[in-house]
């Protein structure tokens, strides 16, 4: 069989940890595993996204320092960053990333060693996407354009969108099925259609595993002839995340697809899996287990990380038996909002609104802020018809331009360009931008929850004559020094 080349891009540090660990991977953790991830020879590692920037800022970490240090740890691997042109924090006037701000964002990424950028506009407005793709290319970045998969669009409609992205200047086009809606039958007709529209432009695939079909769809995509595939390492794969790299590689070798898989690479993948598993065990993070097949994702159509978050909420509140009722309520709300794509910034508020209704609140007695903004169409026109009653209730909102770079520079003359980008993407003030951490603060300390418990008790032990703590598998007794 003729040997084929296919790109694997690792998204463990972005979508993987967001979906499996609820975004809890700190910068020290990411730095501790980066070299091992690179040893598995991915074509690229995704190191930043809107979500990971927000996660870093919420922890007081500098997201730009994280990128710089990951570049140092992975000198021989291309780094990818994804940027969404719609923000999700809901700050008025910062809903849409303007072209000049996106250009500044690209420049900051390029300066820190990012080689590839994935541009995402959930509403697929070419007037927003085109200039950003051109700006990325002019900086020497590989400009990848996202093509969100929608089951409501025909193969011909998706082919036209793909062709439009290639014409706009995309170096590669990525079909993104973040809601895990693709089936093998649909893939068999869709991929050839996209190929016909793209010509020589490479086609990549990003998919999730909410329905448990993701690994099978990935193999079928390789068989048909996809050019690139997003994967994650096993502890950060499956479920609401992407397919696991190790399982995929072993399957490709077993099926003799023509994609070369060496034993050396499989060993590197196993070592990375072990390291990530040990971190998960130490911090009590969820294991990367597959979800069973269920029809609920076809109704709620939530993207991976939000689907995982909602499953945790339903479980914690004792409502997991109402999963299908929740899924159907998501679909109803989405229809009322004009069928926006189930991606950020639309999916999270729709899920929140559905949960409120599921928990007994009368429908729309209260509107989530994100639902209100979707009804007011501040991100752009909805694909479908908005419920007239809800539209009257929220009223029209004058369209405002996103803050221009020069306006922000005038308002915050001492802020760096990186701080201005962070402010817009994360909805924070530029003067609160986290400072770079010290080398000591970035060192990953391998402690277990028990270690942390003992350290905390030790600090308090001097105040007591004797301190005892018992629990499942734990028995600690400390003698104090004060009487």
VOTORKE-347732 format. One record per residue (C-alpha): y, x, z negated; residue in three letters. Coordinates in steps of 0.001 Angstrom, whole numbers, plus 500000, padded with zeros to 6 digits. Each point is the difference from the previous one (the first is absolute). Layout:
<atoms>
+--------+--------+--------+------+
:      v :      u :      w : resn :
+--------+--------+--------+------+
:      Y :      X :      Z :  ALA :
...
+--------+--------+--------+------+
</atoms>
This chain:
<atoms>
+--------+--------+--------+------+
:      v :      u :      w : resn :
+--------+--------+--------+------+
: 500000 : 500000 : 500000 :  UNK :
: 503479 : 501246 : 500855 :  UNK :
: 501913 : 501230 : 496961 :  UNK :
: 503026 : 497862 : 499113 :  UNK :
: 503089 : 500732 : 497957 :  UNK :
: 501363 : 497385 : 497619 :  UNK :
: 502739 : 500389 : 497430 :  UNK :
: 499395 : 499089 : 496368 :  UNK :
: 503174 : 499575 : 497932 :  UNK :
: 499559 : 499902 : 496240 :  UNK :
: 501995 : 497320 : 498168 :  UNK :
: 498537 : 500597 : 496533 :  UNK :
: 503368 : 501077 : 498556 :  UNK :
: 501827 : 496914 : 501303 :  UNK :
: 498151 : 496803 : 500886 :  UNK :
: 496766 : 501090 : 498308 :  UNK :
: 501422 : 500583 : 496545 :  UNK :
: 502329 : 496991 : 500340 :  UNK :
: 497073 : 497688 : 500720 :  UNK :
: 497415 : 501488 : 497624 :  UNK :
: 502080 : 501440 : 497136 :  UNK :
: 503005 : 497665 : 500205 :  UNK :
: 502236 : 502903 : 500975 :  UNK :
: 499306 : 501973 : 496828 :  UNK :
: 499357 : 503386 : 501644 :  UNK :
: 502653 : 502285 : 498551 :  UNK :
: 501410 : 503017 : 501806 :  UNK :
: 497976 : 502408 : 497787 :  UNK :
: 496825 : 498097 : 500946 :  UNK :
: 500861 : 500105 : 503710 :  UNK :
: 500679 : 503736 : 499827 :  UNK :
: 496738 : 500597 : 498137 :  UNK :
: 497925 : 498458 : 502808 :  UNK :
: 502067 : 500901 : 503077 :  UNK :
: 498247 : 503260 : 500892 :  UNK :
: 496585 : 498364 : 499736 :  UNK :
: 501113 : 497149 : 502256 :  UNK :
: 501258 : 502497 : 502574 :  UNK :
: 496675 : 501860 : 499877 :  UNK :
: 498318 : 496920 : 501498 :  UNK :
: 501915 : 500729 : 503231 :  UNK :
: 501904 : 496767 : 500662 :  UNK :
: 502290 : 500044 : 503018 :  UNK :
: 502791 : 498942 : 497653 :  UNK :
: 500591 : 498926 : 496397 :  UNK :
: 502404 : 497158 : 499308 :  UNK :
: 502191 : 501085 : 497105 :  UNK :
: 502803 : 497440 : 499785 :  UNK :
: 500779 : 496335 : 500584 :  UNK :
: 502496 : 497438 : 498754 :  UNK :
: 497544 : 499045 : 497258 :  UNK :
: 499314 : 503552 : 498777 :  UNK :
: 503732 : 500740 : 499901 :  UNK :
: 500500 : 496965 : 497784 :  UNK :
: 497046 : 500999 : 497818 :  UNK :
: 501394 : 503501 : 499526 :  UNK :
: 503484 : 498781 : 499093 :  UNK :
: 498546 : 497471 : 497530 :  UNK :
: 498263 : 502902 : 498194 :  UNK :
: 503105 : 502183 : 500090 :  UNK :
: 498479 : 502315 : 502631 :  UNK :
: 501890 : 501437 : 502945 :  UNK :
: 498242 : 498734 : 503177 :  UNK :
: 501458 : 502776 : 502159 :  UNK :
: 498716 : 502724 : 497690 :  UNK :
: 496559 : 498386 : 500261 :  UNK :
: 500077 : 500391 : 503803 :  UNK :
: 501207 : 503610 : 499826 :  UNK :
: 497280 : 501009 : 497565 :  UNK :
: 497299 : 498228 : 501986 :  UNK :
: 501142 : 501968 : 503037 :  UNK :
: 499532 : 503191 : 497970 :  UNK :
: 496479 : 498914 : 498996 :  UNK :
: 498996 : 499008 : 503563 :  UNK :
: 501564 : 502601 : 502296 :  UNK :
: 497489 : 499586 : 502843 :  UNK :
: 499944 : 496194 : 500203 :  UNK :
: 502544 : 497687 : 501607 :  UNK :
: 501811 : 497729 : 497548 :  UNK :
: 500784 : 496393 : 500845 :  UNK :
: 502490 : 497627 : 498429 :  UNK :
: 500366 : 496297 : 500652 :  UNK :
: 503362 : 498255 : 499957 :  UNK :
: 500456 : 496234 : 500036 :  UNK :
: 503279 : 498748 : 501414 :  UNK :
: 499962 : 497028 : 497606 :  UNK :
: 500421 : 500652 : 496281 :  UNK :
: 498300 : 497930 : 497299 :  UNK :
: 502230 : 500474 : 496938 :  UNK :
: 502269 : 497064 : 500909 :  UNK :
: 503394 : 501665 : 499557 :  UNK :
: 502625 : 498160 : 502058 :  UNK :
: 501174 : 501985 : 503009 :  UNK :
: 497036 : 502370 : 499847 :  UNK :
: 497332 : 497755 : 501472 :  UNK :
: 499881 : 501802 : 503335 :  UNK :
: 500126 : 503771 : 500446 :  UNK :
: 502741 : 500709 : 502533 :  UNK :
: 499455 : 502465 : 502823 :  UNK :
: 502323 : 502605 : 498500 :  UNK :
: 498291 : 499756 : 496607 :  UNK :
: 496564 : 500195 : 501638 :  UNK :
: 501175 : 503099 : 501881 :  UNK :
: 501120 : 501572 : 496723 :  UNK :
: 496622 : 499102 : 498489 :  UNK :
: 498186 : 501687 : 502885 :  UNK :
: 502143 : 503115 : 499628 :  UNK :
: 499170 : 500274 : 496293 :  UNK :
: 496292 : 499633 : 500746 :  UNK :
: 500144 : 502595 : 502780 :  UNK :
: 501795 : 502513 : 497783 :  UNK :
: 497185 : 499741 : 497473 :  UNK :
: 497240 : 500736 : 502475 :  UNK :
: 498903 : 496552 : 501163 :  UNK :
: 498606 : 500196 : 503545 :  UNK :
: 499230 : 496367 : 500808 :  UNK :
: 501772 : 496754 : 499201 :  UNK :
: 498586 : 496489 : 500196 :  UNK :
: 502753 : 497457 : 500709 :  UNK :
: 499275 : 496453 : 498793 :  UNK :
: 502010 : 496874 : 500746 :  UNK :
: 497943 : 496978 : 498901 :  UNK :
: 502090 : 497704 : 502224 :  UNK :
: 499578 : 502280 : 503027 :  UNK :
: 503679 : 499926 : 500975 :  UNK :
: 500275 : 502580 : 502747 :  UNK :
: 503753 : 500427 : 499571 :  UNK :
: 499267 : 501376 : 496522 :  UNK :
: 496921 : 502020 : 500911 :  UNK :
: 501063 : 501722 : 503222 :  UNK :
: 502910 : 502117 : 498705 :  UNK :
: 497939 : 501157 : 497016 :  UNK :
: 497145 : 501123 : 502245 :  UNK :
: 502457 : 501895 : 502182 :  UNK :
: 501613 : 501643 : 496977 :  UNK :
: 496599 : 501115 : 498678 :  UNK :
: 499048 : 501514 : 503351 :  UNK :
: 503312 : 501839 : 500261 :  UNK :
: 499234 : 501685 : 496661 :  UNK :
: 496630 : 501220 : 501236 :  UNK :
: 498017 : 497435 : 498001 :  UNK :
: 496983 : 498195 : 501389 :  UNK :
: 501302 : 496429 : 500158 :  UNK :
: 497256 : 497454 : 499276 :  UNK :
: 500870 : 496326 : 500397 :  UNK :
: 498167 : 497364 : 497974 :  UNK :
: 498616 : 496945 : 501786 :  UNK :
: 499217 : 497444 : 497251 :  UNK :
: 496854 : 498045 : 500826 :  UNK :
: 500473 : 496252 : 500019 :  UNK :
: 497115 : 497667 : 500630 :  UNK :
: 502533 : 497464 : 501264 :  UNK :
: 500872 : 502174 : 503011 :  UNK :
: 497785 : 500257 : 503075 :  UNK :
: 498720 : 503255 : 501458 :  UNK :
: 502607 : 499720 : 502755 :  UNK :
: 502823 : 499528 : 497506 :  UNK :
: 498899 : 502991 : 497924 :  UNK :
: 499569 : 502054 : 503166 :  UNK :
: 503595 : 499194 : 500984 :  UNK :
: 501224 : 501068 : 496561 :  UNK :
: 498032 : 503248 : 500200 :  UNK :
: 501408 : 500731 : 503445 :  UNK :
: 503488 : 499339 : 498676 :  UNK :
: 499512 : 502525 : 497201 :  UNK :
: 498755 : 502655 : 502430 :  UNK :
: 502923 : 499334 : 502332 :  UNK :
: 502376 : 500275 : 497030 :  UNK :
: 498864 : 503581 : 499428 :  UNK :
: 497006 : 499862 : 497663 :  UNK :
: 497832 : 503135 : 500198 :  UNK :
: 497116 : 497954 : 498616 :  UNK :
: 499509 : 496306 : 499212 :  UNK :
: 498099 : 498881 : 496901 :  UNK :
: 498333 : 496611 : 499762 :  UNK :
: 500348 : 499099 : 496306 :  UNK :
: 497671 : 497389 : 498535 :  UNK :
: 501216 : 500128 : 496409 :  UNK :
: 498621 : 496533 : 499259 :  UNK :
: 496445 : 500827 : 501171 :  UNK :
: 499919 : 497216 : 502595 :  UNK :
: 498328 : 501842 : 502883 :  UNK :
: 496442 : 499145 : 500977 :  UNK :
: 497686 : 501934 : 502285 :  UNK :
: 500247 : 497300 : 502681 :  UNK :
: 503796 : 500038 : 499984 :  UNK :
: 500078 : 503782 : 500022 :  UNK :
: 497750 : 500119 : 503084 :  UNK :
: 502579 : 498118 : 502072 :  UNK :
: 503178 : 501239 : 498313 :  UNK :
: 499565 : 503776 : 500230 :  UNK :
: 499457 : 500043 : 503800 :  UNK :
: 503043 : 497733 : 500363 :  UNK :
: 502143 : 502355 : 497917 :  UNK :
: 498708 : 502974 : 501992 :  UNK :
: 501114 : 498303 : 503202 :  UNK :
: 503483 : 499492 : 498601 :  UNK :
: 500362 : 503505 : 498544 :  UNK :
: 498783 : 502090 : 502921 :  UNK :
: 499907 : 503620 : 498830 :  UNK :
: 501580 : 499286 : 496589 :  UNK :
: 497368 : 500548 : 497258 :  UNK :
: 498873 : 497006 : 497942 :  UNK :
: 499299 : 500294 : 496265 :  UNK :
: 498588 : 497477 : 497532 :  UNK :
: 500787 : 499247 : 496367 :  UNK :
: 497884 : 497341 : 498338 :  UNK :
: 499071 : 498816 : 496543 :  UNK :
: 496721 : 498817 : 498467 :  UNK :
: 500857 : 496770 : 498126 :  UNK :
: 497271 : 498091 : 501863 :  UNK :
: 497546 : 502940 : 499689 :  UNK :
: 499918 : 500251 : 503813 :  UNK :
: 502362 : 502985 : 500223 :  UNK :
: 497384 : 502778 : 500232 :  UNK :
: 498108 : 498120 : 502723 :  UNK :
: 503221 : 499320 : 501951 :  UNK :
: 500900 : 503691 : 499740 :  UNK :
: 496655 : 501043 : 501480 :  UNK :
: 500358 : 497472 : 502788 :  UNK :
: 503501 : 501299 : 500755 :  UNK :
: 498615 : 503535 : 500296 :  UNK :
: 497251 : 498772 : 502302 :  UNK :
: 502508 : 498226 : 502257 :  UNK :
: 502256 : 503037 : 499997 :  UNK :
: 502840 : 499967 : 497477 :  UNK :
: 502073 : 503216 : 499919 :  UNK :
: 500828 : 500124 : 496302 :  UNK :
: 498934 : 498335 : 496779 :  UNK :
: 501471 : 499821 : 496494 :  UNK :
: 497518 : 500624 : 497179 :  UNK :
: 499991 : 500855 : 496294 :  UNK :
: 497679 : 501895 : 497703 :  UNK :
: 497328 : 497880 : 498310 :  UNK :
: 501649 : 499456 : 496568 :  UNK :
: 503116 : 498723 : 501819 :  UNK :
: 498243 : 498131 : 502818 :  UNK :
: 498391 : 496615 : 500680 :  UNK :
: 500986 : 496748 : 498319 :  UNK :
: 503678 : 499535 : 500820 :  UNK :
: 500230 : 503542 : 501375 :  UNK :
: 498845 : 501659 : 503216 :  UNK :
: 496435 : 501065 : 500902 :  UNK :
: 498574 : 503018 : 498169 :  UNK :
: 500090 : 503228 : 501989 :  UNK :
: 496669 : 501355 : 498728 :  UNK :
: 498032 : 496871 : 500851 :  UNK :
: 501649 : 499799 : 503413 :  UNK :
: 499195 : 503625 : 500869 :  UNK :
: 496365 : 499637 : 498970 :  UNK :
: 499718 : 496802 : 502028 :  UNK :
: 501544 : 501655 : 503058 :  UNK :
: 497487 : 502823 : 499779 :  UNK :
: 497090 : 497629 : 499478 :  UNK :
: 501001 : 497824 : 502965 :  UNK :
: 500631 : 503029 : 502229 :  UNK :
: 503363 : 498750 : 501201 :  UNK :
: 500969 : 503366 : 501450 :  UNK :
: 502547 : 500725 : 497253 :  UNK :
: 499028 : 503368 : 498465 :  UNK :
: 499359 : 499950 : 496237 :  UNK :
: 499129 : 503307 : 498337 :  UNK :
: 498175 : 500448 : 496719 :  UNK :
: 502911 : 502140 : 498820 :  UNK :
: 502373 : 497081 : 500439 :  UNK :
: 497672 : 497578 : 498244 :  UNK :
: 499796 : 502445 : 497078 :  UNK :
: 503809 : 500145 : 499805 :  UNK :
: 500161 : 496196 : 499974 :  UNK :
: 497449 : 499839 : 497177 :  UNK :
: 501990 : 502505 : 497946 :  UNK :
: 503206 : 497999 : 500487 :  UNK :
: 498164 : 496815 : 499017 :  UNK :
: 498759 : 501690 : 496804 :  UNK :
: 503473 : 501178 : 499056 :  UNK :
: 501559 : 496571 : 500529 :  UNK :
: 497140 : 498355 : 498095 :  UNK :
: 500597 : 502284 : 497033 :  UNK :
: 503697 : 499054 : 499958 :  UNK :
: 499096 : 496309 : 500169 :  UNK :
: 497578 : 500417 : 497093 :  UNK :
: 502551 : 501834 : 497859 :  UNK :
: 502719 : 497424 : 500482 :  UNK :
: 497931 : 496835 : 500141 :  UNK :
: 500857 : 499277 : 503626 :  UNK :
: 497925 : 497546 : 502015 :  UNK :
: 497084 : 501461 : 501916 :  UNK :
: 500059 : 499690 : 503788 :  UNK :
: 497395 : 497274 : 500276 :  UNK :
: 499622 : 497772 : 503044 :  UNK :
: 500871 : 496327 : 499738 :  UNK :
: 497457 : 497389 : 501027 :  UNK :
: 500620 : 497983 : 503147 :  UNK :
: 502285 : 497035 : 499433 :  UNK :
: 501949 : 497637 : 502226 :  UNK :
: 503036 : 499903 : 497668 :  UNK :
: 501803 : 502932 : 501727 :  UNK :
: 499975 : 498080 : 503279 :  UNK :
: 502034 : 497288 : 498257 :  UNK :
: 502417 : 501973 : 497806 :  UNK :
: 500292 : 502957 : 502437 :  UNK :
: 501524 : 502204 : 497289 :  UNK :
: 500182 : 503751 : 500695 :  UNK :
: 497730 : 502281 : 498011 :  UNK :
: 502075 : 501087 : 497007 :  UNK :
: 501379 : 496485 : 499410 :  UNK :
: 496545 : 498444 : 500386 :  UNK :
: 498663 : 502432 : 497375 :  UNK :
: 502884 : 499239 : 497640 :  UNK :
: 499415 : 496263 : 500341 :  UNK :
: 496276 : 500363 : 499378 :  UNK :
: 500782 : 501834 : 496759 :  UNK :
: 502470 : 497280 : 498983 :  UNK :
: 497559 : 497204 : 500768 :  UNK :
: 497276 : 501780 : 498042 :  UNK :
: 502215 : 500798 : 496995 :  UNK :
: 501287 : 496418 : 499818 :  UNK :
: 496516 : 498474 : 500307 :  UNK :
: 500784 : 498425 : 503364 :  UNK :
: 497787 : 502045 : 502300 :  UNK :
: 497879 : 496889 : 500586 :  UNK :
: 503065 : 498551 : 501726 :  UNK :
: 500220 : 502810 : 502545 :  UNK :
: 499625 : 497677 : 502976 :  UNK :
: 502583 : 497573 : 498625 :  UNK :
: 502369 : 502954 : 499635 :  UNK :
: 499220 : 501155 : 503550 :  UNK :
: 500694 : 496553 : 501425 :  UNK :
: 503255 : 499733 : 498053 :  UNK :
: 501131 : 503344 : 501437 :  UNK :
: 499336 : 498601 : 503466 :  UNK :
: 502010 : 496839 : 499260 :  UNK :
: 502982 : 501948 : 498683 :  UNK :
: 499903 : 502366 : 502939 :  UNK :
: 500052 : 497045 : 502364 :  UNK :
: 503028 : 498553 : 498155 :  UNK :
: 501827 : 503314 : 500452 :  UNK :
: 499502 : 500052 : 503760 :  UNK :
: 496814 : 502098 : 500164 :  UNK :
: 501466 : 503432 : 499202 :  UNK :
: 497589 : 502948 : 500311 :  UNK :
: 498013 : 500514 : 496812 :  UNK :
: 501459 : 503420 : 499351 :  UNK :
: 502791 : 501280 : 497774 :  UNK :
: 502526 : 498546 : 499311 :  UNK :
: 498430 : 496567 : 500574 :  UNK :
: 496479 : 500208 : 498546 :  UNK :
: 500813 : 500801 : 496370 :  UNK :
: 502398 : 497077 : 499364 :  UNK :
: 497651 : 497601 : 501793 :  UNK :
: 497159 : 501134 : 497719 :  UNK :
: 502230 : 499699 : 496914 :  UNK :
: 501055 : 496482 : 500996 :  UNK :
: 496382 : 498979 : 500584 :  UNK :
: 498969 : 501311 : 496585 :  UNK :
: 502788 : 498001 : 498338 :  UNK :
: 498765 : 496830 : 501709 :  UNK :
: 496383 : 500805 : 499101 :  UNK :
: 500948 : 500385 : 496345 :  UNK :
: 501383 : 496462 : 499867 :  UNK :
: 503644 : 500204 : 501042 :  UNK :
: 500966 : 497133 : 502343 :  UNK :
: 500272 : 501262 : 503568 :  UNK :
: 503329 : 501735 : 500577 :  UNK :
: 501421 : 498890 : 496647 :  UNK :
: 501141 : 503617 : 499907 :  UNK :
: 500369 : 502340 : 502948 :  UNK :
: 499151 : 503671 : 499815 :  UNK :
: 502987 : 502104 : 501173 :  UNK :
: 497985 : 501441 : 502879 :  UNK :
: 499035 : 496502 : 501140 :  UNK :
: 503652 : 499005 : 499950 :  UNK :
: 500942 : 503018 : 502104 :  UNK :
: 497229 : 499281 : 502479 :  UNK :
: 501254 : 496414 : 500359 :  UNK :
: 503506 : 501325 : 500613 :  UNK :
: 498515 : 502338 : 502661 :  UNK :
: 502001 : 502986 : 498826 :  UNK :
: 497406 : 502310 : 501603 :  UNK :
: 500123 : 498271 : 503364 :  UNK :
: 498850 : 496769 : 501572 :  UNK :
: 496622 : 498667 : 498902 :  UNK :
: 497354 : 499641 : 502731 :  UNK :
: 499462 : 496319 : 499193 :  UNK :
: 501911 : 496998 : 498677 :  UNK :
: 501372 : 500157 : 496457 :  UNK :
: 499576 : 496930 : 497791 :  UNK :
: 503256 : 498077 : 500469 :  UNK :
: 500177 : 498765 : 496400 :  UNK :
: 499555 : 503459 : 498529 :  UNK :
: 502506 : 501441 : 502475 :  UNK :
: 502636 : 497454 : 498922 :  UNK :
: 499246 : 500722 : 496364 :  UNK :
: 500662 : 503749 : 500215 :  UNK :
: 502829 : 499734 : 502506 :  UNK :
: 501020 : 502448 : 502665 :  UNK :
: 500836 : 503573 : 499119 :  UNK :
: 502498 : 501970 : 502101 :  UNK :
: 498308 : 502879 : 501750 :  UNK :
: 501175 : 503342 : 498653 :  UNK :
: 499527 : 503469 : 501364 :  UNK :
: 497966 : 502467 : 497985 :  UNK :
: 502229 : 502567 : 498291 :  UNK :
: 501005 : 502619 : 502526 :  UNK :
: 499558 : 503646 : 499118 :  UNK :
: 503720 : 500747 : 500043 :  UNK :
: 500756 : 497016 : 497768 :  UNK :
: 497465 : 501219 : 497453 :  UNK :
: 501308 : 503531 : 500205 :  UNK :
: 503505 : 498715 : 499329 :  UNK :
: 498837 : 497930 : 497036 :  UNK :
: 497857 : 502839 : 498589 :  UNK :
: 501656 : 503248 : 501151 :  UNK :
: 497891 : 502254 : 497753 :  UNK :
: 496616 : 498461 : 500884 :  UNK :
: 497638 : 501899 : 502266 :  UNK :
: 498712 : 498446 : 503215 :  UNK :
: 496556 : 499811 : 498405 :  UNK :
: 501453 : 497997 : 497105 :  UNK :
: 501699 : 497613 : 502445 :  UNK :
: 496729 : 499353 : 501816 :  UNK :
: 498167 : 499465 : 496710 :  UNK :
: 502695 : 497576 : 498890 :  UNK :
: 499602 : 497844 : 503091 :  UNK :
: 496194 : 500106 : 500136 :  UNK :
: 499436 : 499453 : 496270 :  UNK :
: 502999 : 497868 : 499075 :  UNK :
: 501423 : 502411 : 497423 :  UNK :
: 503391 : 501625 : 499529 :  UNK :
: 500335 : 503449 : 501653 :  UNK :
: 501258 : 501547 : 496765 :  UNK :
: 496737 : 499031 : 498246 :  UNK :
: 497879 : 501937 : 502489 :  UNK :
: 497291 : 501913 : 498043 :  UNK :
: 500532 : 503750 : 499799 :  UNK :
: 497228 : 502407 : 501048 :  UNK :
: 497523 : 500676 : 497195 :  UNK :
: 499189 : 503388 : 498528 :  UNK :
: 496853 : 501874 : 500918 :  UNK :
: 498548 : 499281 : 496557 :  UNK :
: 500642 : 496264 : 500322 :  UNK :
: 498191 : 499994 : 503363 :  UNK :
: 496877 : 501668 : 498626 :  UNK :
: 497095 : 497582 : 499822 :  UNK :
: 498411 : 500033 : 496539 :  UNK :
: 496415 : 498801 : 500063 :  UNK :
: 499964 : 497707 : 496984 :  UNK :
: 497822 : 496977 : 499361 :  UNK :
: 501169 : 496798 : 498283 :  UNK :
: 498158 : 501209 : 496890 :  UNK :
: 501912 : 503300 : 500135 :  UNK :
: 503268 : 498079 : 500178 :  UNK :
: 498941 : 497827 : 497049 :  UNK :
: 499114 : 503007 : 497862 :  UNK :
: 503265 : 501746 : 500882 :  UNK :
: 501991 : 496928 : 498967 :  UNK :
: 498065 : 499596 : 496784 :  UNK :
: 500429 : 503677 : 499173 :  UNK :
: 503757 : 499620 : 500229 :  UNK :
: 499837 : 497179 : 497445 :  UNK :
: 497274 : 501364 : 497728 :  UNK :
: 502373 : 501933 : 497741 :  UNK :
: 501481 : 496725 : 498764 :  UNK :
: 496666 : 498762 : 498649 :  UNK :
: 497437 : 501241 : 497518 :  UNK :
: 497288 : 498942 : 502400 :  UNK :
: 500086 : 498411 : 503434 :  UNK :
: 496980 : 498363 : 501612 :  UNK :
: 499638 : 498318 : 503390 :  UNK :
: 496765 : 498490 : 501267 :  UNK :
: 499163 : 498188 : 503217 :  UNK :
: 497340 : 499788 : 502705 :  UNK :
: 498792 : 503572 : 500439 :  UNK :
: 502840 : 501416 : 497861 :  UNK :
: 500093 : 501022 : 496339 :  UNK :
: 502932 : 502160 : 498865 :  UNK :
: 500719 : 501080 : 496433 :  UNK :
: 503003 : 502177 : 499121 :  UNK :
: 501029 : 501393 : 496627 :  UNK :
: 503742 : 500045 : 499375 :  UNK :
: 501995 : 502678 : 498208 :  UNK :
: 502259 : 497668 : 498047 :  UNK :
: 498894 : 497929 : 497112 :  UNK :
+--------+--------+--------+------+
</atoms>
